[in-house]
Amino acid sequence: MSERWARPKAEEMPPLKGELCIKCGKKLMNIDVGLHKKMINRGAREYMCIDCLSEYIGVSTDELRRKAEEFKKMGCMLFY
């Protein structure tokens, strides 16, 4: 697959309009919502940013970013 048609990485996606982290109030990105749904509750309507989620789960943000890329490569629709 050429670079021209490669999908953007999850952290390169633009912020979601009107969505804010329920803990710190930071604007959310697609990766934040996808990870929250995948790790916490797929039916959630409020979400944590990757920083708050990593603190809540007890893992580093780098680990969560790697996991998001892994889920995306597996075809998980939460990360598109």
C-alpha positions as CSV (number, residue, x, y, z in Angstrom):
1,M,0.0,0.0,0.0
2,S,1.4,3.4,-0.9
3,E,1.8,6.2,1.6
4,R,-0.7,8.2,-0.4
5,W,-3.5,5.8,0.6
6,A,-2.3,4.9,4.0
7,R,-4.8,5.5,6.8
8,P,-3.8,8.3,9.3
9,K,-2.6,7.2,12.7
10,A,-5.3,7.4,15.5
11,E,-3.6,10.3,17.2
12,E,-3.4,12.3,13.9
13,M,-7.2,12.4,13.6
14,P,-8.9,15.8,14.3
15,P,-10.6,16.5,17.7
16,L,-14.3,15.5,17.9
17,K,-16.7,18.4,17.8
18,G,-18.2,19.1,21.3
19,E,-16.8,16.0,23.0
20,L,-14.9,16.7,26.3
21,C,-13.2,14.4,28.8
22,I,-15.4,13.7,31.8
23,K,-12.5,14.0,34.2
24,C,-10.3,16.9,33.0
25,G,-12.5,18.7,30.3
26,K,-9.9,18.3,27.5
27,K,-11.2,18.1,23.9
28,L,-11.4,14.5,22.8
29,M,-9.8,12.9,19.7
30,N,-11.1,9.8,17.9
31,I,-8.4,7.7,19.7
32,D,-9.8,8.8,23.1
33,V,-13.4,7.7,22.3
34,G,-12.3,4.5,20.7
35,L,-10.0,3.5,23.6
36,H,-12.7,4.4,26.2
37,K,-15.3,2.3,24.3
38,K,-12.9,-0.6,23.8
39,M,-11.4,-0.7,27.3
40,I,-14.3,0.6,29.5
41,N,-17.8,0.3,27.9
42,R,-18.7,0.1,24.3
43,G,-22.1,1.7,25.0
44,A,-20.6,4.7,26.8
45,R,-21.8,8.2,25.9
46,E,-19.2,10.1,28.0
47,Y,-15.5,9.5,27.6
48,M,-12.1,10.1,29.2
49,C,-9.1,11.4,27.3
50,I,-6.1,9.1,26.8
51,D,-4.2,10.7,29.7
52,C,-7.1,10.2,32.2
53,L,-7.8,6.8,30.8
54,S,-4.2,5.7,31.3
55,E,-4.3,6.9,34.9
56,Y,-7.6,5.1,35.5
57,I,-6.4,1.8,34.0
58,G,-2.9,2.1,35.4
59,V,-0.9,1.9,32.1
60,S,1.2,4.5,30.2
61,T,-0.3,6.6,27.4
62,D,2.3,5.1,25.0
63,E,1.0,1.6,25.8
64,L,-2.6,2.7,25.0
65,R,-1.5,4.3,21.8
66,R,0.3,1.1,20.7
67,K,-2.8,-0.9,21.6
68,A,-5.0,1.5,19.6
69,E,-2.8,1.0,16.5
70,E,-2.9,-2.8,17.1
71,F,-6.8,-2.7,17.3
72,K,-6.9,-0.5,14.1
73,K,-4.6,-2.9,12.2
74,M,-6.9,-5.8,13.3
75,G,-9.8,-3.9,11.7
76,C,-11.6,-2.6,14.8
77,M,-14.2,0.0,13.6
78,L,-13.8,2.1,16.7
79,F,-10.5,3.5,15.4
80,Y,-11.4,4.8,12.0
